[in-house]
Structures are given as C-alpha cells and as structure tokens.
C-alpha cells in the first residue's frame, strides 16, 4: 500500500463532514488492540480459606511448627 493510496473510499452517496468524522472515529477505535480486562479483586473472606503454604512436613518438631503462624 503506497502513501498516496487512501485507506478507504466512499463508493456511493455524498457523506457530510460529520458523517465522515464519525466513520473515521469508529474505524480508529475498532483498529486499536483491546486491553485485557483487569482481574477481579479477591475478597479477604475467600482469600482466608486458601492455604498460604504447604502442609507442615512430618518429622522432628513438626507438631510445634504446625501450631505456629505462617
């Protein structure tokens, strides 16, 4: 596509300046990439139900580590 070649052309009718401006606005808006939607915030209520770390391993001192805050 050369620099002199138009991006689009009107085949039929005689649009007004406002109609052409609306058409260019729609084409410009539709040609932009769509941003990914922001992730939904997670409530503290549901977040507290998920384990924060792996279960304590069995072995020496495991009973004490199981009661300590993580």
MOPAC internal coordinates of N, CA, C and O (Angstrom, degrees):
PM7 1SCF
backbone

  N    0.0000 0     0.00 0     0.00 0    0    0    0
  C    1.4424 1     0.00 0     0.00 0    1    0    0
  C    1.5253 1   107.40 1     0.00 0    2    1    0
  O    1.2310 1   120.64 1   -54.63 1    3    2    1
  N    1.2932 1   116.38 1   125.37 1    3    2    1
  C    1.4622 1   120.42 1  -179.05 1    5    3    2
  C    1.5265 1   110.76 1   -86.77 1    6    5    3
  O    1.2310 1   120.73 1   -11.46 1    7    6    5
  N    1.3251 1   116.22 1   168.54 1    7    6    5
  C    1.4647 1   121.22 1  -178.89 1    9    7    6
  C    1.5280 1   111.56 1   -69.25 1   10    9    7
  O    1.2310 1   119.90 1   152.25 1   11   10    9
  N    1.3379 1   117.80 1   -27.75 1   11   10    9
  C    1.4700 1   120.68 1  -178.64 1   13   11   10
  C    1.5190 1   112.52 1   -81.65 1   14   13   11
  O    1.2310 1   120.07 1   161.17 1   15   14   13
  N    1.3026 1   117.47 1   -18.83 1   15   14   13
  C    1.4717 1   121.86 1  -177.10 1   17   15   14
  C    1.5322 1   109.76 1   -75.97 1   18   17   15
  O    1.2310 1   119.50 1   -51.09 1   19   18   17
  N    1.3549 1   118.56 1   128.91 1   19   18   17
  C    1.4695 1   120.09 1  -178.84 1   21   19   18
  C    1.5285 1   111.22 1   -70.58 1   22   21   19
  O    1.2310 1   120.86 1   -27.07 1   23   22   21
  N    1.3194 1   115.96 1   152.93 1   23   22   21
  C    1.4598 1   120.85 1   178.81 1   25   23   22
  C    1.5271 1   111.49 1   -73.92 1   26   25   23
  O    1.2310 1   120.05 1   146.77 1   27   26   25
  N    1.3255 1   117.51 1   -33.23 1   27   26   25
  C    1.4618 1   122.27 1   174.75 1   29   27   26
  C    1.5171 1   107.89 1  -150.66 1   30   29   27
  O    1.2310 1   121.50 1   -17.16 1   31   30   29
  N    1.3304 1   114.74 1   162.84 1   31   30   29
  C    1.4656 1   118.11 1   178.27 1   33   31   30
  C    1.5162 1   108.85 1  -141.39 1   34   33   31
  O    1.2310 1   121.51 1   -28.31 1   35   34   33
  N    1.3214 1   114.71 1   151.69 1   35   34   33
  C    1.4601 1   122.13 1   179.20 1   37   35   34
  C    1.5200 1   107.45 1   -85.78 1   38   37   35
  O    1.2310 1   120.59 1   -59.09 1   39   38   37
  N    1.3195 1   116.48 1   120.91 1   39   38   37
  C    1.4600 1   121.15 1  -176.30 1   41   39   38
  C    1.5207 1   111.16 1   -87.39 1   42   41   39
  O    1.2310 1   120.37 1   142.44 1   43   42   41
  N    1.3230 1   116.90 1   -37.56 1   43   42   41
  C    1.4542 1   119.49 1  -175.48 1   45   43   42
  C    1.5178 1   109.90 1  -142.01 1   46   45   43
  O    1.2310 1   119.94 1   -37.65 1   47   46   45
  N    1.3117 1   117.71 1   142.35 1   47   46   45
  C    1.4542 1   122.59 1   177.67 1   49   47   46
  C    1.5215 1   111.72 1    93.21 1   50   49   47
  O    1.2310 1   121.96 1    -7.09 1   51   50   49
  N    1.3082 1   113.85 1   172.91 1   51   50   49
  C    1.4633 1   120.96 1   179.22 1   53   51   50
  C    1.5281 1   106.86 1  -127.19 1   54   53   51
  O    1.2310 1   119.78 1   -85.89 1   55   54   53
  N    1.3384 1   118.02 1    94.11 1   55   54   53
  C    1.4628 1   120.11 1  -177.97 1   57   55   54
  C    1.5283 1   111.42 1   -74.83 1   58   57   55
  O    1.2310 1   121.60 1   -28.50 1   59   58   57
  N    1.3083 1   114.54 1   151.50 1   59   58   57
  C    1.4635 1   119.61 1   176.28 1   61   59   58
  C    1.5246 1   108.86 1   -80.64 1   62   61   59
  O    1.2310 1   120.91 1    -8.34 1   63   62   61
  N    1.3148 1   115.87 1   171.66 1   63   62   61
  C    1.4648 1   120.29 1   178.87 1   65   63   62
  C    1.5249 1   110.86 1   -62.50 1   66   65   63
  O    1.2310 1   119.93 1   143.08 1   67   66   65
  N    1.3263 1   117.73 1   -36.92 1   67   66   65
  C    1.4646 1   121.94 1   179.04 1   69   67   66
  C    1.5284 1   111.20 1   -66.24 1   70   69   67
  O    1.2310 1   120.48 1   139.25 1   71   70   69
  N    1.3260 1   116.68 1   -40.75 1   71   70   69
  C    1.4683 1   120.29 1   178.62 1   73   71   70
  C    1.5259 1   110.83 1   -65.81 1   74   73   71
  O    1.2310 1   120.02 1   138.91 1   75   74   73
  N    1.3132 1   117.56 1   -41.09 1   75   74   73
  C    1.4600 1   120.39 1   177.30 1   77   75   74
  C    1.5270 1   110.99 1   -65.08 1   78   77   75
  O    1.2310 1   120.22 1   140.27 1   79   78   77
  N    1.3276 1   117.18 1   -39.73 1   79   78   77
  C    1.4586 1   120.59 1   178.37 1   81   79   78
  C    1.5273 1   110.29 1   -63.78 1   82   81   79
  O    1.2310 1   119.99 1   139.60 1   83   82   81
  N    1.3280 1   117.63 1   -40.40 1   83   82   81
  C    1.4622 1   121.07 1   177.85 1   85   83   82
  C    1.5222 1   110.71 1   -64.66 1   86   85   83
  O    1.2310 1   120.35 1   138.87 1   87   86   85
  N    1.3240 1   116.94 1   -41.13 1   87   86   85
  C    1.4632 1   121.11 1   178.91 1   89   87   86
  C    1.5271 1   110.91 1   -63.53 1   90   89   87
  O    1.2310 1   120.15 1   134.57 1   91   90   89
  N    1.3069 1   117.32 1   -45.43 1   91   90   89
  C    1.4638 1   121.07 1   179.21 1   93   91   90
  C    1.5274 1   110.31 1   -63.72 1   94   93   91
  O    1.2310 1   120.13 1   140.94 1   95   94   93
  N    1.3346 1   117.35 1   -39.06 1   95   94   93
  C    1.4592 1   120.65 1   177.79 1   97   95   94
  C    1.5158 1   112.65 1   -62.88 1   98   97   95
  O    1.2310 1   120.47 1   137.27 1   99   98   97
  N    1.3171 1   116.70 1   -42.73 1   99   98   97
  C    1.4697 1   120.78 1   178.96 1  101   99   98
  C    1.5256 1   110.64 1   -65.75 1  102  101   99
  O    1.2310 1   120.11 1   135.79 1  103  102  101
  N    1.3092 1   117.39 1   -44.21 1  103  102  101
  C    1.4699 1   120.58 1  -179.88 1  105  103  102
  C    1.5243 1   110.30 1   -64.21 1  106  105  103
  O    1.2310 1   119.93 1   138.40 1  107  106  105
  N    1.3277 1   117.73 1   -41.60 1  107  106  105
  C    1.4691 1   120.64 1   179.46 1  109  107  106
  C    1.5246 1   111.24 1   -65.32 1  110  109  107
  O    1.2310 1   120.55 1   140.21 1  111  110  109
  N    1.3270 1   116.55 1   -39.79 1  111  110  109
  C    1.4609 1   120.17 1  -179.66 1  113  111  110
  C    1.5231 1   111.03 1   -68.56 1  114  113  111
  O    1.2310 1   120.17 1   137.92 1  115  114  113
  N    1.3120 1   117.28 1   -42.08 1  115  114  113
  C    1.4672 1   120.94 1  -178.03 1  117  115  114
  C    1.5203 1   112.74 1   -72.30 1  118  117  115
  O    1.2310 1   119.30 1   157.49 1  119  118  117
  N    1.3313 1   118.95 1   -22.51 1  119  118  117
  C    1.4613 1   120.65 1  -176.58 1  121  119  118
  C    1.5262 1   112.50 1   -85.87 1  122  121  119
  O    1.2310 1   119.64 1   168.19 1  123  122  121
  N    1.3406 1   118.30 1   -11.81 1  123  122  121
  C    1.4624 1   120.53 1   177.95 1  125  123  122
  C    1.5164 1   110.10 1   -76.13 1  126  125  123
  O    1.2310 1   120.00 1   -33.80 1  127  126  125
  N    1.3473 1   117.60 1   146.20 1  127  126  125
  C    1.4661 1   119.11 1   177.25 1  129  127  126
  C    1.5191 1   110.72 1   -68.28 1  130  129  127
  O    1.2310 1   121.20 1   -33.69 1  131  130  129
  N    1.3019 1   115.31 1   146.31 1  131  130  129
  C    1.4602 1   121.34 1  -178.38 1  133  131  130
  C    1.5268 1   108.44 1   -85.15 1  134  133  131
  O    1.2310 1   120.44 1   -50.13 1  135  134  133
  N    1.3107 1   116.76 1   129.87 1  135  134  133
  C    1.4601 1   121.06 1   178.31 1  137  135  134
  C    1.5280 1   109.35 1   -75.98 1  138  137  135
  O    1.2310 1   121.23 1   -33.50 1  139  138  137
  N    1.3121 1   115.24 1   146.50 1  139  138  137
  C    1.4608 1   119.86 1   178.72 1  141  139  138
  C    1.5264 1   108.83 1   -68.33 1  142  141  139
  O    1.2310 1   119.82 1   -39.53 1  143  142  141
  N    1.3187 1   117.95 1   140.47 1  143  142  141
  C    1.4604 1   119.60 1   179.92 1  145  143  142
  C    1.5301 1   110.41 1   -66.19 1  146  145  143
  O    1.2310 1   121.07 1   -32.50 1  147  146  145
  N    1.3087 1   115.56 1   147.50 1  147  146  145
  C    1.4646 1   120.63 1   178.77 1  149  147  146
  C    1.5193 1   108.96 1   -68.01 1  150  149  147
  O    1.2310 1   120.36 1   -38.12 1  151  150  149
  N    1.3275 1   116.91 1   141.88 1  151  150  149
  C    1.4677 1   118.22 1   178.96 1  153  151  150
  C    1.5224 1   110.69 1   -66.48 1  154  153  151
  O    1.2310 1   121.40 1   -34.08 1  155  154  153
  N    1.3071 1   114.93 1   145.92 1  155  154  153
  C    1.4646 1   120.47 1  -179.47 1  157  155  154
  C    1.5232 1   109.27 1   -68.33 1  158  157  155
  O    1.2310 1   119.95 1   -42.29 1  159  158  157
  N    1.3256 1   117.69 1   137.71 1  159  158  157
  C    1.4702 1   119.09 1   179.37 1  161  159  158
  C    1.5287 1   110.56 1   -67.01 1  162  161  159
  O    1.2310 1   121.26 1   -36.70 1  163  162  161
  N    1.3019 1   115.20 1   143.30 1  163  162  161
  C    1.4604 1   120.77 1  -179.76 1  165  163  162
  C    1.5167 1   107.83 1   -94.84 1  166  165  163
  O    1.2310 1   120.79 1   -50.78 1  167  166  165
  N    1.3097 1   116.09 1   129.22 1  167  166  165
  C    1.4632 1   119.71 1  -178.64 1  169  167  166
  C    1.5324 1   109.91 1   -71.16 1  170  169  167
  O    1.2310 1   121.06 1   -28.18 1  171  170  169
  N    1.3091 1   115.58 1   151.82 1  171  170  169
  C    1.4611 1   119.66 1   178.45 1  173  171  170
  C    1.5262 1   111.52 1   -64.60 1  174  173  171
  O    1.2310 1   120.69 1   151.80 1  175  174  173
  N    1.3180 1   116.29 1   -28.20 1  175  174  173
  C    1.4603 1   120.15 1   179.90 1  177  175  174
  C    1.5251 1   110.23 1   -64.74 1  178  177  175
  O    1.2310 1   119.76 1   131.32 1  179  178  177
  N    1.3099 1   118.07 1   -48.68 1  179  178  177
  C    1.4620 1   119.78 1  -178.54 1  181  179  178
  C    1.5207 1   111.40 1   -75.25 1  182  181  179
  O    1.2310 1   120.18 1   149.61 1  183  182  181
  N    1.3251 1   117.26 1   -30.39 1  183  182  181
  C    1.4532 1   120.14 1   179.99 1  185  183  182
  C    1.5224 1   111.28 1   -68.01 1  186  185  183
  O    1.2310 1   119.90 1   148.58 1  187  186  185
  N    1.3281 1   117.80 1   -31.42 1  187  186  185
  C    1.4571 1   120.05 1  -177.52 1  189  187  186
  C    1.5265 1   111.62 1   -70.63 1  190  189  187
  O    1.2310 1   119.38 1   161.35 1  191  190  189
  N    1.3097 1   118.78 1   -18.65 1  191  190  189
  C    1.4561 1   121.29 1  -178.61 1  193  191  190
  C    1.5227 1   112.47 1   -80.46 1  194  193  191
  O    1.2310 1   120.17 1   162.83 1  195  194  193
  N    1.3188 1   117.28 1   -17.17 1  195  194  193
  C    1.4578 1   119.77 1  -178.73 1  197  195  194
  C    1.5187 1   110.88 1   -85.30 1  198  197  195
  O    1.2310 1   120.13 1   -39.33 1  199  198  197
  N    1.3082 1   117.36 1   140.67 1  199  198  197
  C    1.4659 1   118.83 1   177.07 1  201  199  198
  C    1.5299 1   109.86 1   -67.04 1  202  201  199
  O    1.2310 1   120.89 1   -39.73 1  203  202  201
  N    1.3233 1   115.89 1   140.27 1  203  202  201
  C    1.4557 1   120.01 1  -178.14 1  205  203  202
  C    1.5151 1   111.92 1   -89.14 1  206  205  203
  O    1.2310 1   119.81 1   155.32 1  207  206  205
  N    1.3085 1   117.96 1   -24.68 1  207  206  205
  C    1.4614 1   121.19 1  -179.61 1  209  207  206
  C    1.5232 1   108.63 1  -144.00 1  210  209  207
  O    1.2310 1   121.56 1    -6.24 1  211  210  209
  N    1.2999 1   114.62 1   173.76 1  211  210  209
  C    1.4604 1   119.49 1   178.34 1  213  211  210
  C    1.5256 1   109.56 1   -68.08 1  214  213  211
  O    1.2310 1   120.69 1   -22.05 1  215  214  213
  N    1.3025 1   116.28 1   157.95 1  215  214  213
  C    1.4563 1   121.53 1   178.53 1  217  215  214
  C    1.5252 1   108.90 1   -62.15 1  218  217  215
  O    1.2310 1   120.11 1   -32.56 1  219  218  217
  N    1.3246 1   117.39 1   147.44 1  219  218  217
  C    1.4689 1   118.78 1   179.72 1  221  219  218
  C    1.5280 1   110.76 1   -62.16 1  222  221  219
  O    1.2310 1   121.53 1   -37.56 1  223  222  221
  N    1.3099 1   114.68 1   142.44 1  223  222  221
  C    1.4659 1   120.02 1  -179.30 1  225  223  222
  C    1.5213 1   109.81 1   -78.84 1  226  225  223
  O    1.2310 1   121.08 1   -30.40 1  227  226  225
  N    1.3014 1   115.54 1   149.60 1  227  226  225
  C    1.4567 1   120.55 1   176.54 1  229  227  226
  C    1.5256 1   109.12 1   -72.22 1  230  229  227
  O    1.2310 1   121.20 1   -29.08 1  231  230  229
  N    1.2979 1   115.32 1   150.92 1  231  230  229
  C    1.4645 1   119.13 1   178.04 1  233  231  230
  C    1.5088 1   110.84 1   139.99 1  234  233  231
  O    1.2310 1   121.23 1    10.53 1  235  234  233
  N    1.3041 1   115.25 1  -169.47 1  235  234  233
  C    1.4509 1   121.26 1  -177.44 1  237  235  234
  C    1.5329 1   110.70 1   -61.66 1  238  237  235
  O    1.2310 1   120.00 1   -53.25 1  239  238  237
  N    1.3089 1   117.60 1   126.75 1  239  238  237
  C    1.4563 1   123.33 1   177.81 1  241  239  238
  C    1.5238 1   114.87 1    80.63 1  242  241  239
  O    1.2310 1   119.54 1  -173.90 1  243  242  241
  N    1.3358 1   118.49 1     6.10 1  243  242  241
  C    1.4583 1   121.30 1  -177.85 1  245  243  242
  C    1.5203 1   111.50 1   -65.70 1  246  245  243
  O    1.2310 1   120.05 1   142.46 1  247  246  245
  N    1.3297 1   117.50 1   -37.54 1  247  246  245
  C    1.4660 1   119.70 1  -179.98 1  249  247  246
  C    1.5157 1   110.40 1   -63.11 1  250  249  247
  O    1.2310 1   120.03 1   142.40 1  251  250  249
  N    1.3381 1   117.54 1   -37.60 1  251  250  249
  C    1.4621 1   120.51 1  -179.73 1  253  251  250
  C    1.5382 1   110.27 1   -72.27 1  254  253  251
  O    1.2310 1   119.90 1   138.41 1  255  254  253
  N    1.3328 1   117.80 1   -41.59 1  255  254  253
  C    1.4627 1   121.94 1  -179.34 1  257  255  254
  C    1.5331 1   111.82 1   -66.29 1  258  257  255
  O    1.2310 1   120.30 1   152.30 1  259  258  257
  N    1.3427 1   117.03 1   -27.70 1  259  258  257
  C    1.4555 1   119.44 1  -177.90 1  261  259  258
  C    1.5230 1   111.71 1   -69.60 1  262  261  259
  O    1.2310 1   119.55 1   155.29 1  263  262  261
  N    1.3246 1   118.47 1   -24.71 1  263  262  261
  C    1.4475 1   120.84 1  -179.40 1  265  263  262
  C    1.5133 1   113.85 1   -94.54 1  266  265  263
  O    1.2310 1   120.05 1   170.38 1  267  266  265
  N    1.3176 1   117.51 1    -9.62 1  267  266  265
  C    1.4551 1   120.17 1  -178.11 1  269  267  266
  C    1.5306 1   110.62 1   -80.87 1  270  269  267
  O    1.2310 1   120.07 1   -31.01 1  271  270  269
  N    1.3330 1   117.47 1   148.99 1  271  270  269
  C    1.4718 1   119.11 1   176.92 1  273  271  270
  C    1.5217 1   110.91 1   -66.09 1  274  273  271
  O    1.2310 1   121.11 1   -32.64 1  275  274  273
  N    1.2943 1   115.48 1   147.36 1  275  274  273
  C    1.4783 1   119.88 1  -178.81 1  277  275  274
  C    1.4778 1   110.96 1  -102.73 1  278  277  275
  O    1.2310 1   120.10 1   180.00 1  279  278  277

